[in-house]
Amino acid sequence: MDESSVFVGIDVSKDRLDVHLRPTGKAFCVSRDAKGLDDLVSRLIELPVALVVLEATGGFETTVAAALAGVGLPLCVVNPRQIRDFARAMGRLAKTDALDAEAIALFAERIRPEARPLLDPERARLAEFVSRRRQVIEMIGMETNRRRRATDKHLAKRLDRHVAFLEKELDEIDRDIGEAIKSSPVWCKTEELLKSVPGIGDVTARTLLAEVPELGTVDRHQIAALVGVAPVNRDSGLMRGHRAIAGGRTSVRNVLYMAALTAIRRNPVFRTFYHRLITRGRPKKVALVAVLRKLLTVLNAIVRDLTPWRQQST
């Protein structure tokens, strides 16, 4: 990067894109359709773009990111919370689409997050299936709770029908996920490697395949930080605060949490590790998070080395 490098911030909404360029301060707006995306790409491709940053906005950003990545522009899709915190730190409390685009451009220029490649179409499709599965399970839980509280018989029957429909939908989504994985020999092999670890089932393996494409390509510290199981320091002066995990990919961490519970019961290696920490006086929750982090490290090594659990543990 040199002094002529341009940092681009894009605020994505349903119908339009607000764009801000740093350090020039130029701004413009295009529609979020094919014509608008062509206009955006044609403008940016002529500039010495160092980085383009846009927020994750519930799917609206997907087409925009694909169009920009398709012409080779360096791109990073960030959590909106990061932009909000950055704007507050600068004392910017007002909020409009144009101001948001400016804040995103400033974030790109001063923070310079690492540009990341997009998911390939097949993996993005699998991630959609996995996300939808998670939503359906949440809906089944909510409707089941409502059914327990329902006193009217007709309402109870309607809730029963809806739960039955959602359970059928869940079965269909599971079949779609299975077929998507079977269509890729690489995914089939990776799923087999992951499930060789006692405690890792279909849900955990498929969530990792869909939502952690970095698995096996980074070291144990990086993968722990990506998932959000690396302890974060909270120290100030002579005070040493309580270390706790934070950030990362919550959906992946939740699935691994359940896998860690299973591993403690079914896997002698992790059971011994867990009880050793308990014996040393570690709180049970701290010990469980340690098991989770160790499990993720093992899975990362298995995918990296293409070595199943049994061979690695001997």
C-alpha positions as a Python dict, from the first residue, in 0.01 Angstrom:
ca = {
    (1, 'M'): (0, 0, 0),
    (2, 'D'): (119, 351, -83),
    (3, 'E'): (-14, 704, -39),
    (4, 'S'): (-236, 668, -346),
    (5, 'S'): (-418, 363, -206),
    (6, 'V'): (-795, 395, -184),
    (7, 'F'): (-1004, 248, 97),
    (8, 'V'): (-1369, 188, 19),
    (9, 'G'): (-1658, 168, 262),
    (10, 'I'): (-1996, 43, 140),
    (11, 'D'): (-2319, 66, 338),
    (12, 'V'): (-2555, -201, 204),
    (13, 'S'): (-2931, -162, 227),
    (14, 'K'): (-3217, -342, 56),
    (15, 'D'): (-3240, -114, -248),
    (16, 'R'): (-2914, 81, -269),
    (17, 'L'): (-2545, 101, -189),
    (18, 'D'): (-2384, 410, -34),
    (19, 'V'): (-2014, 423, -115),
    (20, 'H'): (-1743, 637, 45),
    (21, 'L'): (-1378, 659, -61),
    (22, 'R'): (-1084, 742, 163),
    (23, 'P'): (-871, 946, 175),
    (24, 'T'): (-1032, 1153, -102),
    (25, 'G'): (-1368, 1177, 77),
    (26, 'K'): (-1562, 1121, -245),
    (27, 'A'): (-1902, 956, -208),
    (28, 'F'): (-2168, 823, -441),
    (29, 'C'): (-2473, 599, -438),
    (30, 'V'): (-2583, 318, -673),
    (31, 'S'): (-2884, 88, -679),
    (32, 'R'): (-2847, -267, -549),
    (33, 'D'): (-2936, -432, -877),
    (34, 'A'): (-2743, -561, -1177),
    (35, 'K'): (-2704, -216, -1333),
    (36, 'G'): (-2594, -58, -1005),
    (37, 'L'): (-2341, -334, -936),
    (38, 'D'): (-2195, -295, -1286),
    (39, 'D'): (-2162, 78, -1225),
    (40, 'L'): (-1995, 17, -886),
    (41, 'V'): (-1747, -232, -1028),
    (42, 'S'): (-1660, -11, -1326),
    (43, 'R'): (-1586, 283, -1092),
    (44, 'L'): (-1376, 88, -842),
    (45, 'I'): (-1180, -118, -1093),
    (46, 'E'): (-1018, 201, -1226),
    (47, 'L'): (-891, 301, -880),
    (48, 'P'): (-587, 175, -683),
    (49, 'V'): (-815, 6, -429),
    (50, 'A'): (-629, -128, -125),
    (51, 'L'): (-936, -265, 54),
    (52, 'V'): (-1315, -272, 28),
    (53, 'V'): (-1511, -318, 350),
    (54, 'L'): (-1883, -379, 388),
    (55, 'E'): (-2100, -495, 675),
    (56, 'A'): (-2277, -829, 700),
    (57, 'T'): (-2641, -727, 662),
    (58, 'G'): (-2841, -1048, 675),
    (59, 'G'): (-2768, -1159, 319),
    (60, 'F'): (-2805, -830, 128),
    (61, 'E'): (-2426, -806, 112),
    (62, 'T'): (-2377, -1146, -57),
    (63, 'T'): (-2441, -1036, -416),
    (64, 'V'): (-2236, -721, -370),
    (65, 'A'): (-1942, -913, -225),
    (66, 'A'): (-1957, -1169, -506),
    (67, 'A'): (-1953, -896, -772),
    (68, 'L'): (-1651, -723, -616),
    (69, 'A'): (-1459, -1043, -550),
    (70, 'G'): (-1531, -1158, -904),
    (71, 'V'): (-1314, -879, -1046),
    (72, 'G'): (-1035, -937, -796),
    (73, 'L'): (-1092, -647, -557),
    (74, 'P'): (-956, -707, -202),
    (75, 'L'): (-1262, -748, 17),
    (76, 'C'): (-1356, -792, 383),
    (77, 'V'): (-1708, -843, 520),
    (78, 'V'): (-1715, -737, 886),
    (79, 'N'): (-1952, -766, 1178),
    (80, 'P'): (-2171, -452, 1205),
    (81, 'R'): (-2091, -435, 1576),
    (82, 'Q'): (-1728, -360, 1492),
    (83, 'I'): (-1830, -60, 1285),
    (84, 'R'): (-2069, 69, 1551),
    (85, 'D'): (-1804, 42, 1821),
    (86, 'F'): (-1551, 214, 1596),
    (87, 'A'): (-1793, 501, 1520),
    (88, 'R'): (-1875, 548, 1889),
    (89, 'A'): (-1506, 557, 1976),
    (90, 'M'): (-1469, 845, 1730),
    (91, 'G'): (-1764, 1027, 1885),
    (92, 'R'): (-1990, 974, 1583),
    (93, 'L'): (-2340, 921, 1718),
    (94, 'A'): (-2547, 1037, 1419),
    (95, 'K'): (-2654, 761, 1183),
    (96, 'T'): (-2750, 780, 817),
    (97, 'D'): (-2658, 555, 524),
    (98, 'A'): (-2404, 809, 397),
    (99, 'L'): (-2249, 854, 743),
    (100, 'D'): (-2236, 476, 787),
    (101, 'A'): (-2048, 440, 458),
    (102, 'E'): (-1801, 707, 571),
    (103, 'A'): (-1749, 527, 904),
    (104, 'I'): (-1688, 199, 723),
    (105, 'A'): (-1432, 365, 494),
    (106, 'L'): (-1254, 515, 795),
    (107, 'F'): (-1256, 172, 959),
    (108, 'A'): (-1100, 23, 646),
    (109, 'E'): (-832, 294, 630),
    (110, 'R'): (-730, 297, 996),
    (111, 'I'): (-795, -58, 1117),
    (112, 'R'): (-716, -232, 787),
    (113, 'P'): (-878, -571, 853),
    (114, 'E'): (-737, -861, 656),
    (115, 'A'): (-900, -921, 319),
    (116, 'R'): (-1063, -1264, 313),
    (117, 'P'): (-1172, -1476, 17),
    (118, 'L'): (-1543, -1553, -15),
    (119, 'L'): (-1687, -1897, 35),
    (120, 'D'): (-1714, -2098, -286),
    (121, 'P'): (-2074, -2142, -410),
    (122, 'E'): (-2104, -2503, -291),
    (123, 'R'): (-1983, -2423, 58),
    (124, 'A'): (-2205, -2114, 73),
    (125, 'R'): (-2501, -2333, -23),
    (126, 'L'): (-2411, -2583, 250),
    (127, 'A'): (-2380, -2297, 502),
    (128, 'E'): (-2731, -2182, 409),
    (129, 'F'): (-2867, -2531, 473),
    (130, 'V'): (-2689, -2553, 809),
    (131, 'S'): (-2814, -2208, 910),
    (132, 'R'): (-3170, -2298, 809),
    (133, 'R'): (-3146, -2621, 1009),
    (134, 'R'): (-3051, -2419, 1315),
    (135, 'Q'): (-3348, -2186, 1261),
    (136, 'V'): (-3594, -2475, 1227),
    (137, 'I'): (-3466, -2635, 1549),
    (138, 'E'): (-3516, -2304, 1731),
    (139, 'M'): (-3871, -2279, 1596),
    (140, 'I'): (-3948, -2636, 1706),
    (141, 'G'): (-3829, -2549, 2056),
    (142, 'M'): (-4041, -2234, 2072),
    (143, 'E'): (-4355, -2402, 1940),
    (144, 'T'): (-4307, -2697, 2176),
    (145, 'N'): (-4288, -2459, 2471),
    (146, 'R'): (-4606, -2285, 2354),
    (147, 'R'): (-4779, -2623, 2322),
    (148, 'R'): (-4699, -2703, 2685),
    (149, 'R'): (-4864, -2381, 2799),
    (150, 'A'): (-5166, -2405, 2569),
    (151, 'T'): (-5495, -2480, 2749),
    (152, 'D'): (-5731, -2452, 2453),
    (153, 'K'): (-5766, -2791, 2275),
    (154, 'H'): (-5804, -2642, 1926),
    (155, 'L'): (-5497, -2425, 1970),
    (156, 'A'): (-5302, -2722, 2105),
    (157, 'K'): (-5391, -2927, 1794),
    (158, 'R'): (-5278, -2645, 1565),
    (159, 'L'): (-4948, -2623, 1752),
    (160, 'D'): (-4905, -3000, 1723),
    (161, 'R'): (-4959, -2977, 1347),
    (162, 'H'): (-4704, -2697, 1318),
    (163, 'V'): (-4444, -2890, 1520),
    (164, 'A'): (-4502, -3197, 1301),
    (165, 'F'): (-4457, -2981, 990),
    (166, 'L'): (-4132, -2834, 1126),
    (167, 'E'): (-4000, -3180, 1213),
    (168, 'K'): (-4072, -3293, 857),
    (169, 'E'): (-3894, -2982, 730),
    (170, 'L'): (-3597, -3067, 951),
    (171, 'D'): (-3576, -3417, 801),
    (172, 'E'): (-3578, -3270, 449),
    (173, 'I'): (-3303, -3022, 535),
    (174, 'D'): (-3092, -3302, 682),
    (175, 'R'): (-3132, -3495, 356),
    (176, 'D'): (-3032, -3186, 156),
    (177, 'I'): (-2720, -3141, 371),
    (178, 'G'): (-2630, -3507, 331),
    (179, 'E'): (-2670, -3494, -47),
    (180, 'A'): (-2463, -3175, -68),
    (181, 'I'): (-2178, -3341, 120),
    (182, 'K'): (-2201, -3663, -82),
    (183, 'S'): (-2166, -3461, -403),
    (184, 'S'): (-1814, -3359, -298),
    (185, 'P'): (-1552, -3633, -248),
    (186, 'V'): (-1336, -3389, -49),
    (187, 'W'): (-1620, -3309, 192),
    (188, 'C'): (-1703, -3678, 228),
    (189, 'K'): (-1343, -3750, 325),
    (190, 'T'): (-1326, -3454, 565),
    (191, 'E'): (-1656, -3549, 728),
    (192, 'E'): (-1528, -3904, 775),
    (193, 'L'): (-1208, -3774, 937),
    (194, 'L'): (-1399, -3546, 1174),
    (195, 'K'): (-1644, -3818, 1276),
    (196, 'S'): (-1356, -4053, 1356),
    (197, 'V'): (-1325, -3859, 1684),
    (198, 'P'): (-1560, -4004, 1950),
    (199, 'G'): (-1811, -3733, 2036),
    (200, 'I'): (-1824, -3580, 1688),
    (201, 'G'): (-2148, -3655, 1501),
    (202, 'D'): (-2321, -3537, 1186),
    (203, 'V'): (-2427, -3197, 1320),
    (204, 'T'): (-2083, -3096, 1447),
    (205, 'A'): (-1899, -3226, 1141),
    (206, 'R'): (-2135, -3057, 897),
    (207, 'T'): (-2133, -2729, 1086),
    (208, 'L'): (-1753, -2724, 1074),
    (209, 'L'): (-1754, -2806, 702),
    (210, 'A'): (-1998, -2526, 628),
    (211, 'E'): (-1889, -2251, 864),
    (212, 'V'): (-1517, -2306, 930),
    (213, 'P'): (-1349, -2334, 588),
    (214, 'E'): (-1019, -2238, 759),
    (215, 'L'): (-1013, -2571, 947),
    (216, 'G'): (-684, -2747, 876),
    (217, 'T'): (-524, -2445, 709),
    (218, 'V'): (-431, -2235, 1015),
    (219, 'D'): (-254, -2307, 1344),
    (220, 'R'): (-424, -2389, 1674),
    (221, 'H'): (-409, -2033, 1805),
    (222, 'Q'): (-571, -1889, 1493),
    (223, 'I'): (-848, -2149, 1478),
    (224, 'A'): (-926, -2093, 1848),
    (225, 'A'): (-953, -1718, 1789),
    (226, 'L'): (-1171, -1764, 1480),
    (227, 'V'): (-1422, -1980, 1665),
    (228, 'G'): (-1401, -1767, 1980),
    (229, 'V'): (-1261, -2016, 2231),
    (230, 'A'): (-934, -1835, 2301),
    (231, 'P'): (-928, -1671, 2647),
    (232, 'V'): (-920, -1292, 2638),
    (233, 'N'): (-705, -1100, 2888),
    (234, 'R'): (-868, -836, 3107),
    (235, 'D'): (-576, -677, 3288),
    (236, 'S'): (-520, -319, 3401),
    (237, 'G'): (-225, -200, 3607),
    (238, 'L'): (-170, -448, 3890),
    (239, 'M'): (-518, -594, 3848),
    (240, 'R'): (-542, -929, 3674),
    (241, 'G'): (-896, -980, 3549),
    (242, 'H'): (-1083, -1302, 3489),
    (243, 'R'): (-997, -1459, 3152),
    (244, 'A'): (-1298, -1548, 2942),
    (245, 'I'): (-1374, -1648, 2585),
    (246, 'A'): (-1546, -1392, 2361),
    (247, 'G'): (-1631, -1313, 2000),
    (248, 'G'): (-1579, -1560, 1721),
    (249, 'R'): (-1846, -1770, 1550),
    (250, 'T'): (-2116, -1827, 1808),
    (251, 'S'): (-2305, -2092, 1613),
    (252, 'V'): (-1991, -2304, 1575),
    (253, 'R'): (-1898, -2258, 1941),
    (254, 'N'): (-2244, -2368, 2054),
    (255, 'V'): (-2221, -2688, 1850),
    (256, 'L'): (-1869, -2761, 1978),
    (257, 'Y'): (-1989, -2705, 2335),
    (258, 'M'): (-2235, -2993, 2301),
    (259, 'A'): (-1968, -3203, 2129),
    (260, 'A'): (-1731, -3139, 2420),
    (261, 'L'): (-1995, -3263, 2666),
    (262, 'T'): (-2030, -3581, 2461),
    (263, 'A'): (-1653, -3622, 2431),
    (264, 'I'): (-1616, -3608, 2810),
    (265, 'R'): (-1856, -3901, 2841),
    (266, 'R'): (-1746, -4110, 2543),
    (267, 'N'): (-1382, -4028, 2476),
    (268, 'P'): (-1126, -4148, 2737),
    (269, 'V'): (-866, -3893, 2629),
    (270, 'F'): (-1091, -3593, 2684),
    (271, 'R'): (-1251, -3746, 2994),
    (272, 'T'): (-909, -3787, 3155),
    (273, 'F'): (-811, -3433, 3054),
    (274, 'Y'): (-1133, -3291, 3200),
    (275, 'H'): (-1105, -3473, 3534),
    (276, 'R'): (-737, -3376, 3565),
    (277, 'L'): (-835, -3009, 3542),
    (278, 'I'): (-1114, -3058, 3795),
    (279, 'T'): (-871, -3228, 4032),
    (280, 'R'): (-640, -2928, 4005),
    (281, 'G'): (-920, -2704, 4126),
    (282, 'R'): (-1042, -2562, 3796),
    (283, 'P'): (-1414, -2474, 3790),
    (284, 'K'): (-1619, -2719, 3582),
    (285, 'K'): (-1712, -2456, 3325),
    (286, 'V'): (-1347, -2356, 3280),
    (287, 'A'): (-1250, -2721, 3242),
    (288, 'L'): (-1525, -2775, 2985),
    (289, 'V'): (-1408, -2476, 2777),
    (290, 'A'): (-1054, -2618, 2792),
    (291, 'V'): (-1188, -2949, 2659),
    (292, 'L'): (-1371, -2761, 2383),
    (293, 'R'): (-1051, -2581, 2282),
    (294, 'K'): (-850, -2905, 2290),
    (295, 'L'): (-1117, -3079, 2082),
    (296, 'L'): (-1103, -2803, 1821),
    (297, 'T'): (-723, -2824, 1814),
    (298, 'V'): (-739, -3200, 1756),
    (299, 'L'): (-997, -3161, 1478),
    (300, 'N'): (-783, -2894, 1313),
    (301, 'A'): (-478, -3125, 1322),
    (302, 'I'): (-679, -3419, 1187),
    (303, 'V'): (-801, -3222, 886),
    (304, 'R'): (-455, -3071, 831),
    (305, 'D'): (-274, -3405, 840),
    (306, 'L'): (-558, -3611, 683),
    (307, 'T'): (-512, -3857, 969),
    (308, 'P'): (-811, -4010, 1150),
    (309, 'W'): (-837, -4014, 1528),
    (310, 'R'): (-729, -4372, 1588),
    (311, 'Q'): (-405, -4336, 1394),
    (312, 'Q'): (-327, -4003, 1556),
    (313, 'S'): (-394, -4123, 1910),
    (314, 'T'): (-160, -4424, 1880),
}
